[in-house]
């Protein structure tokens, strides 16, 4: 069984990343798989922000 608390903390850390942070992670990734992972995180965080903007009719 996985350590749910540990992964909840990782989630909180990831969702607090700024766009500059994800860019740095992508640029410094050691493998293509790692780079793709960080790009997906950046895309996810952007989608969350876009969803909030649409929900608030701020566009």
PyMOL Python script that loads the backbone (N, CA, C, O; Angstrom):
from pymol import cmd

cmd.read_pdbstr("""\
ATOM      1  N   UNK A   1       0.843  -1.180   0.000  1.00  0.00           N
ATOM      2  CA  UNK A   1       0.000   0.000   0.000  1.00  0.00           C
ATOM      3  C   UNK A   1       0.887   1.242   0.000  1.00  0.00           C
ATOM      4  O   UNK A   1       1.912   1.279   0.680  1.00  0.00           O
ATOM      5  N   UNK A   2       0.489   2.257  -0.764  1.00  0.00           N
ATOM      6  CA  UNK A   2       1.314   3.461  -0.862  1.00  0.00           C
ATOM      7  C   UNK A   2       1.075   4.385   0.336  1.00  0.00           C
ATOM      8  O   UNK A   2       0.071   4.286   1.041  1.00  0.00           O
ATOM      9  N   UNK A   3       2.017   5.266   0.528  1.00  0.00           N
ATOM     10  CA  UNK A   3       1.958   6.243   1.607  1.00  0.00           C
ATOM     11  C   UNK A   3       1.175   7.464   1.099  1.00  0.00           C
ATOM     12  O   UNK A   3       1.754   8.373   0.504  1.00  0.00           O
ATOM     13  N   UNK A   4      -0.120   7.477   1.334  1.00  0.00           N
ATOM     14  CA  UNK A   4      -1.004   8.509   0.811  1.00  0.00           C
ATOM     15  C   UNK A   4      -0.573   9.896   1.290  1.00  0.00           C
ATOM     16  O   UNK A   4      -0.587  10.849   0.511  1.00  0.00           O
ATOM     17  N   UNK A   5      -0.200  10.013   2.533  1.00  0.00           N
ATOM     18  CA  UNK A   5       0.216  11.305   3.081  1.00  0.00           C
ATOM     19  C   UNK A   5       1.421  11.848   2.317  1.00  0.00           C
ATOM     20  O   UNK A   5       1.485  13.041   2.020  1.00  0.00           O
ATOM     21  N   UNK A   6       2.364  10.982   2.003  1.00  0.00           N
ATOM     22  CA  UNK A   6       3.557  11.386   1.250  1.00  0.00           C
ATOM     23  C   UNK A   6       3.163  11.950  -0.115  1.00  0.00           C
ATOM     24  O   UNK A   6       3.680  12.984  -0.537  1.00  0.00           O
ATOM     25  N   UNK A   7       2.251  11.268  -0.800  1.00  0.00           N
ATOM     26  CA  UNK A   7       1.843  11.719  -2.127  1.00  0.00           C
ATOM     27  C   UNK A   7       0.966  12.966  -2.069  1.00  0.00           C
ATOM     28  O   UNK A   7       0.981  13.772  -2.999  1.00  0.00           O
ATOM     29  N   UNK A   8       0.210  13.133  -1.001  1.00  0.00           N
ATOM     30  CA  UNK A   8      -0.537  14.379  -0.825  1.00  0.00           C
ATOM     31  C   UNK A   8       0.417  15.564  -0.685  1.00  0.00           C
ATOM     32  O   UNK A   8       0.156  16.644  -1.216  1.00  0.00           O
ATOM     33  N   UNK A   9       1.511  15.360   0.025  1.00  0.00           N
ATOM     34  CA  UNK A   9       2.524  16.416   0.164  1.00  0.00           C
ATOM     35  C   UNK A   9       3.189  16.722  -1.179  1.00  0.00           C
ATOM     36  O   UNK A   9       3.437  17.882  -1.509  1.00  0.00           O
ATOM     37  N   UNK A  10       3.471  15.680  -1.941  1.00  0.00           N
ATOM     38  CA  UNK A  10       4.057  15.881  -3.281  1.00  0.00           C
ATOM     39  C   UNK A  10       3.090  16.674  -4.149  1.00  0.00           C
ATOM     40  O   UNK A  10       3.501  17.588  -4.863  1.00  0.00           O
ATOM     41  N   UNK A  11       1.812  16.329  -4.092  1.00  0.00           N
ATOM     42  CA  UNK A  11       0.797  17.047  -4.859  1.00  0.00           C
ATOM     43  C   UNK A  11       0.779  18.528  -4.483  1.00  0.00           C
ATOM     44  O   UNK A  11       0.741  19.393  -5.358  1.00  0.00           O
ATOM     45  N   UNK A  12       0.806  18.818  -3.186  1.00  0.00           N
ATOM     46  CA  UNK A  12       0.815  20.209  -2.729  1.00  0.00           C
ATOM     47  C   UNK A  12       2.046  20.946  -3.234  1.00  0.00           C
ATOM     48  O   UNK A  12       1.954  22.101  -3.650  1.00  0.00           O
ATOM     49  N   UNK A  13       3.190  20.290  -3.198  1.00  0.00           N
ATOM     50  CA  UNK A  13       4.422  20.903  -3.700  1.00  0.00           C
ATOM     51  C   UNK A  13       4.322  21.182  -5.199  1.00  0.00           C
ATOM     52  O   UNK A  13       4.700  22.256  -5.667  1.00  0.00           O
ATOM     53  N   UNK A  14       3.818  20.221  -5.932  1.00  0.00           N
ATOM     54  CA  UNK A  14       3.718  20.374  -7.385  1.00  0.00           C
ATOM     55  C   UNK A  14       2.738  21.479  -7.758  1.00  0.00           C
ATOM     56  O   UNK A  14       3.021  22.279  -8.650  1.00  0.00           O
ATOM     57  N   UNK A  15       1.585  21.535  -7.086  1.00  0.00           N
ATOM     58  CA  UNK A  15       0.588  22.542  -7.445  1.00  0.00           C
ATOM     59  C   UNK A  15       0.999  23.951  -7.030  1.00  0.00           C
ATOM     60  O   UNK A  15       0.352  24.920  -7.427  1.00  0.00           O
ATOM     61  N   UNK A  16       2.051  24.081  -6.247  1.00  0.00           N
ATOM     62  CA  UNK A  16       2.532  25.417  -5.882  1.00  0.00           C
ATOM     63  C   UNK A  16       3.627  25.912  -6.827  1.00  0.00           C
ATOM     64  O   UNK A  16       4.136  27.020  -6.655  1.00  0.00           O
ATOM     65  N   UNK A  17       3.991  25.107  -7.816  1.00  0.00           N
ATOM     66  CA  UNK A  17       5.026  25.515  -8.767  1.00  0.00           C
ATOM     67  C   UNK A  17       4.541  26.676  -9.624  1.00  0.00           C
ATOM     68  O   UNK A  17       3.365  26.764  -9.975  1.00  0.00           O
ATOM     69  N   UNK A  18       5.464  27.554  -9.948  1.00  0.00           N
ATOM     70  CA  UNK A  18       5.197  28.664 -10.853  1.00  0.00           C
ATOM     71  C   UNK A  18       5.639  28.254 -12.259  1.00  0.00           C
ATOM     72  O   UNK A  18       6.422  27.316 -12.403  1.00  0.00           O
ATOM     73  N   UNK A  19       5.150  28.940 -13.301  1.00  0.00           N
ATOM     74  CA  UNK A  19       5.564  28.597 -14.664  1.00  0.00           C
ATOM     75  C   UNK A  19       7.088  28.587 -14.854  1.00  0.00           C
ATOM     76  O   UNK A  19       7.626  27.753 -15.582  1.00  0.00           O
ATOM     77  N   UNK A  20       7.765  29.515 -14.195  1.00  0.00           N
ATOM     78  CA  UNK A  20       9.225  29.560 -14.306  1.00  0.00           C
ATOM     79  C   UNK A  20       9.862  28.297 -13.720  1.00  0.00           C
ATOM     80  O   UNK A  20      10.881  27.812 -14.210  1.00  0.00           O
ATOM     81  N   UNK A  21       9.242  27.784 -12.669  1.00  0.00           N
ATOM     82  CA  UNK A  21       9.753  26.575 -12.028  1.00  0.00           C
ATOM     83  C   UNK A  21       9.633  25.371 -12.958  1.00  0.00           C
ATOM     84  O   UNK A  21      10.576  24.592 -13.100  1.00  0.00           O
ATOM     85  N   UNK A  22       8.473  25.224 -13.587  1.00  0.00           N
ATOM     86  CA  UNK A  22       8.298  24.078 -14.475  1.00  0.00           C
ATOM     87  C   UNK A  22       9.208  24.200 -15.690  1.00  0.00           C
ATOM     88  O   UNK A  22       9.720  23.193 -16.181  1.00  0.00           O
ATOM     89  N   UNK A  23       9.416  25.414 -16.178  1.00  0.00           N
ATOM     90  CA  UNK A  23      10.343  25.617 -17.292  1.00  0.00           C
ATOM     91  C   UNK A  23      11.753  25.195 -16.902  1.00  0.00           C
ATOM     92  O   UNK A  23      12.438  24.521 -17.670  1.00  0.00           O
ATOM     93  N   UNK A  24      12.181  25.586 -15.722  1.00  0.00           N
ATOM     94  CA  UNK A  24      13.508  25.201 -15.243  1.00  0.00           C
ATOM     95  C   UNK A  24      13.626  23.684 -15.135  1.00  0.00           C
ATOM     96  O   UNK A  24      14.643  23.105 -15.515  1.00  0.00           O
ATOM     97  N   UNK A  25      12.587  23.049 -14.618  1.00  0.00           N
ATOM     98  CA  UNK A  25      12.598  21.591 -14.505  1.00  0.00           C
ATOM     99  C   UNK A  25      12.705  20.933 -15.875  1.00  0.00           C
ATOM    100  O   UNK A  25      13.439  19.958 -16.040  1.00  0.00           O
ATOM    101  N   UNK A  26      11.979  21.458 -16.854  1.00  0.00           N
ATOM    102  CA  UNK A  26      12.037  20.916 -18.215  1.00  0.00           C
ATOM    103  C   UNK A  26      13.438  21.088 -18.792  1.00  0.00           C
ATOM    104  O   UNK A  26      14.009  20.152 -19.354  1.00  0.00           O
ATOM    105  N   UNK A  27      13.979  22.278 -18.648  1.00  0.00           N
ATOM    106  CA  UNK A  27      15.295  22.569 -19.229  1.00  0.00           C
ATOM    107  C   UNK A  27      16.419  21.751 -18.581  1.00  0.00           C
ATOM    108  O   UNK A  27      17.417  21.440 -19.232  1.00  0.00           O
ATOM    109  N   UNK A  28      16.261  21.411 -17.330  1.00  0.00           N
ATOM    110  CA  UNK A  28      17.309  20.687 -16.623  1.00  0.00           C
ATOM    111  C   UNK A  28      17.022  19.190 -16.464  1.00  0.00           C
ATOM    112  O   UNK A  28      17.733  18.489 -15.744  1.00  0.00           O
ATOM    113  N   UNK A  29      15.985  18.713 -17.134  1.00  0.00           N
ATOM    114  CA  UNK A  29      15.642  17.293 -17.058  1.00  0.00           C
ATOM    115  C   UNK A  29      16.786  16.453 -17.622  1.00  0.00           C
ATOM    116  O   UNK A  29      17.418  16.819 -18.613  1.00  0.00           O
ATOM    117  N   UNK A  30      17.033  15.333 -16.976  1.00  0.00           N
ATOM    118  CA  UNK A  30      18.143  14.472 -17.383  1.00  0.00           C
ATOM    119  C   UNK A  30      17.765  13.502 -18.486  1.00  0.00           C
ATOM    120  O   UNK A  30      18.632  13.040 -19.226  1.00  0.00           O
ATOM    121  N   UNK A  31      16.468  13.184 -18.607  1.00  0.00           N
ATOM    122  CA  UNK A  31      16.026  12.251 -19.649  1.00  0.00           C
ATOM    123  C   UNK A  31      14.812  12.833 -20.373  1.00  0.00           C
ATOM    124  O   UNK A  31      14.162  13.757 -19.883  1.00  0.00           O
ATOM    125  N   UNK A  32      14.522  12.276 -21.542  1.00  0.00           N
ATOM    126  CA  UNK A  32      13.338  12.702 -22.280  1.00  0.00           C
ATOM    127  C   UNK A  32      12.065  12.384 -21.512  1.00  0.00           C
ATOM    128  O   UNK A  32      11.104  13.153 -21.548  1.00  0.00           O
ATOM    129  N   UNK A  33      12.058  11.263 -20.822  1.00  0.00           N
ATOM    130  CA  UNK A  33      10.884  10.873 -20.033  1.00  0.00           C
ATOM    131  C   UNK A  33      10.643  11.881 -18.908  1.00  0.00           C
ATOM    132  O   UNK A  33       9.506  12.277 -18.653  1.00  0.00           O
ATOM    133  N   UNK A  34      11.707  12.285 -18.250  1.00  0.00           N
ATOM    134  CA  UNK A  34      11.602  13.277 -17.178  1.00  0.00           C
ATOM    135  C   UNK A  34      11.128  14.610 -17.753  1.00  0.00           C
ATOM    136  O   UNK A  34      10.281  15.278 -17.161  1.00  0.00           O
ATOM    137  N   UNK A  35      11.669  14.990 -18.892  1.00  0.00           N
ATOM    138  CA  UNK A  35      11.274  16.239 -19.547  1.00  0.00           C
ATOM    139  C   UNK A  35       9.785  16.212 -19.875  1.00  0.00           C
ATOM    140  O   UNK A  35       9.070  17.182 -19.622  1.00  0.00           O
ATOM    141  N   UNK A  36       9.325  15.108 -20.434  1.00  0.00           N
ATOM    142  CA  UNK A  36       7.912  14.957 -20.775  1.00  0.00           C
ATOM    143  C   UNK A  36       7.038  15.047 -19.528  1.00  0.00           C
ATOM    144  O   UNK A  36       5.974  15.665 -19.554  1.00  0.00           O
ATOM    145  N   UNK A  37       7.483  14.436 -18.449  1.00  0.00           N
ATOM    146  CA  UNK A  37       6.744  14.478 -17.184  1.00  0.00           C
ATOM    147  C   UNK A  37       6.574  15.926 -16.710  1.00  0.00           C
ATOM    148  O   UNK A  37       5.470  16.331 -16.346  1.00  0.00           O
ATOM    149  N   UNK A  38       7.652  16.698 -16.712  1.00  0.00           N
ATOM    150  CA  UNK A  38       7.577  18.087 -16.257  1.00  0.00           C
ATOM    151  C   UNK A  38       6.748  18.943 -17.208  1.00  0.00           C
ATOM    152  O   UNK A  38       6.066  19.869 -16.769  1.00  0.00           O
ATOM    153  N   UNK A  39       6.798  18.646 -18.503  1.00  0.00           N
ATOM    154  CA  UNK A  39       5.956  19.368 -19.455  1.00  0.00           C
ATOM    155  C   UNK A  39       4.486  19.093 -19.173  1.00  0.00           C
ATOM    156  O   UNK A  39       3.653  19.996 -19.251  1.00  0.00           O
ATOM    157  N   UNK A  40       4.171  17.852 -18.847  1.00  0.00           N
ATOM    158  CA  UNK A  40       2.785  17.496 -18.526  1.00  0.00           C
ATOM    159  C   UNK A  40       2.325  18.205 -17.253  1.00  0.00           C
ATOM    160  O   UNK A  40       1.176  18.637 -17.170  1.00  0.00           O
ATOM    161  N   UNK A  41       3.190  18.325 -16.286  1.00  0.00           N
ATOM    162  CA  UNK A  41       2.845  19.054 -15.065  1.00  0.00           C
ATOM    163  C   UNK A  41       2.572  20.520 -15.392  1.00  0.00           C
ATOM    164  O   UNK A  41       1.590  21.094 -14.921  1.00  0.00           O
ATOM    165  N   UNK A  42       3.442  21.120 -16.197  1.00  0.00           N
ATOM    166  CA  UNK A  42       3.247  22.517 -16.603  1.00  0.00           C
ATOM    167  C   UNK A  42       1.926  22.703 -17.330  1.00  0.00           C
ATOM    168  O   UNK A  42       1.208  23.672 -17.083  1.00  0.00           O
ATOM    169  N   UNK A  43       1.602  21.771 -18.232  1.00  0.00           N
ATOM    170  CA  UNK A  43       0.336  21.837 -18.963  1.00  0.00           C
ATOM    171  C   UNK A  43      -0.848  21.717 -18.008  1.00  0.00           C
ATOM    172  O   UNK A  43      -1.827  22.455 -18.122  1.00  0.00           O
ATOM    173  N   UNK A  44      -0.750  20.783 -17.071  1.00  0.00           N
ATOM    174  CA  UNK A  44      -1.817  20.595 -16.091  1.00  0.00           C
ATOM    175  C   UNK A  44      -2.050  21.874 -15.284  1.00  0.00           C
ATOM    176  O   UNK A  44      -3.190  22.305 -15.110  1.00  0.00           O
ATOM    177  N   UNK A  45      -0.976  22.470 -14.800  1.00  0.00           N
ATOM    178  CA  UNK A  45      -1.116  23.681 -13.981  1.00  0.00           C
ATOM    179  C   UNK A  45      -1.702  24.828 -14.798  1.00  0.00           C
ATOM    180  O   UNK A  45      -2.491  25.616 -14.275  1.00  0.00           O
ATOM    181  N   UNK A  46      -1.331  24.933 -16.068  1.00  0.00           N
ATOM    182  CA  UNK A  46      -1.900  25.953 -16.941  1.00  0.00           C
ATOM    183  C   UNK A  46      -3.390  25.712 -17.150  1.00  0.00           C
ATOM    184  O   UNK A  46      -4.178  26.657 -17.126  1.00  0.00           O
ATOM    185  N   UNK A  47      -3.783  24.459 -17.353  1.00  0.00           N
ATOM    186  CA  UNK A  47      -5.196  24.127 -17.539  1.00  0.00           C
ATOM    187  C   UNK A  47      -6.015  24.471 -16.306  1.00  0.00           C
ATOM    188  O   UNK A  47      -7.146  24.943 -16.428  1.00  0.00           O
ATOM    189  N   UNK A  48      -5.469  24.244 -15.133  1.00  0.00           N
ATOM    190  CA  UNK A  48      -6.170  24.584 -13.887  1.00  0.00           C
ATOM    191  C   UNK A  48      -6.402  26.096 -13.830  1.00  0.00           C
ATOM    192  O   UNK A  48      -7.495  26.546 -13.486  1.00  0.00           O
ATOM    193  N   UNK A  49      -5.375  26.874 -14.166  1.00  0.00           N
ATOM    194  CA  UNK A  49      -5.523  28.337 -14.144  1.00  0.00           C
ATOM    195  C   UNK A  49      -6.530  28.794 -15.188  1.00  0.00           C
ATOM    196  O   UNK A  49      -7.336  29.683 -14.919  1.00  0.00           O
ATOM    197  N   UNK A  50      -6.495  28.197 -16.378  1.00  0.00           N
ATOM    198  CA  UNK A  50      -7.437  28.556 -17.430  1.00  0.00           C
ATOM    199  C   UNK A  50      -8.867  28.245 -16.995  1.00  0.00           C
ATOM    200  O   UNK A  50      -9.776  29.037 -17.245  1.00  0.00           O
ATOM    201  N   UNK A  51      -9.067  27.120 -16.359  1.00  0.00           N
ATOM    202  CA  UNK A  51     -10.395  26.731 -15.892  1.00  0.00           C
ATOM    203  C   UNK A  51     -10.933  27.757 -14.893  1.00  0.00           C
ATOM    204  O   UNK A  51     -12.106  28.127 -14.943  1.00  0.00           O
ATOM    205  N   UNK A  52     -10.070  28.208 -13.994  1.00  0.00           N
ATOM    206  CA  UNK A  52     -10.492  29.207 -12.994  1.00  0.00           C
ATOM    207  C   UNK A  52     -10.879  30.517 -13.661  1.00  0.00           C
ATOM    208  O   UNK A  52     -11.856  31.154 -13.269  1.00  0.00           O
ATOM    209  N   UNK A  53     -10.114  30.916 -14.665  1.00  0.00           N
ATOM    210  CA  UNK A  53     -10.412  32.158 -15.386  1.00  0.00           C
ATOM    211  C   UNK A  53     -11.763  32.041 -16.086  1.00  0.00           C
ATOM    212  O   UNK A  53     -12.572  32.967 -16.022  1.00  0.00           O
ATOM    213  N   UNK A  54     -12.014  30.931 -16.743  1.00  0.00           N
ATOM    214  CA  UNK A  54     -13.283  30.729 -17.442  1.00  0.00           C
ATOM    215  C   UNK A  54     -14.438  30.701 -16.450  1.00  0.00           C
ATOM    216  O   UNK A  54     -15.484  31.299 -16.703  1.00  0.00           O
ATOM    217  N   UNK A  55     -14.263  30.018 -15.331  1.00  0.00           N
ATOM    218  CA  UNK A  55     -15.322  29.936 -14.333  1.00  0.00           C
ATOM    219  C   UNK A  55     -15.691  31.312 -13.788  1.00  0.00           C
ATOM    220  O   UNK A  55     -16.849  31.563 -13.455  1.00  0.00           O
ATOM    221  N   UNK A  56     -14.715  32.192 -13.700  1.00  0.00           N
ATOM    222  CA  UNK A  56     -14.960  33.542 -13.162  1.00  0.00           C
ATOM    223  C   UNK A  56     -15.304  34.552 -14.252  1.00  0.00           C
ATOM    224  O   UNK A  56     -15.456  35.740 -13.967  1.00  0.00           O
ATOM    225  N   UNK A  57     -15.428  34.095 -15.490  1.00  0.00           N
ATOM    226  CA  UNK A  57     -15.736  34.969 -16.632  1.00  0.00           C
ATOM    227  C   UNK A  57     -14.739  36.126 -16.728  1.00  0.00           C
ATOM    228  O   UNK A  57     -15.128  37.268 -16.974  1.00  0.00           O
ATOM    229  N   UNK A  58     -13.471  35.829 -16.537  1.00  0.00           N
ATOM    230  CA  UNK A  58     -12.443  36.868 -16.573  1.00  0.00           C
ATOM    231  C   UNK A  58     -11.748  36.969 -17.928  1.00  0.00           C
ATOM    232  O   UNK A  58     -10.794  37.733 -18.072  1.00  0.00           O
ATOM    233  N   UNK A  59     -12.203  36.222 -18.909  1.00  0.00           N
ATOM    234  CA  UNK A  59     -11.538  36.244 -20.206  1.00  0.00           C
ATOM    235  C   UNK A  59     -12.120  37.292 -21.114  1.00  0.00           C
ATOM    236  O   UNK A  59     -11.672  37.443 -22.250  1.00  0.00           O
TER     237      UNK A  59
END
""", "prot")
cmd.dss("prot")
cmd.show_as("cartoon", "prot")
cmd.util.cbc("prot")
cmd.orient("prot")
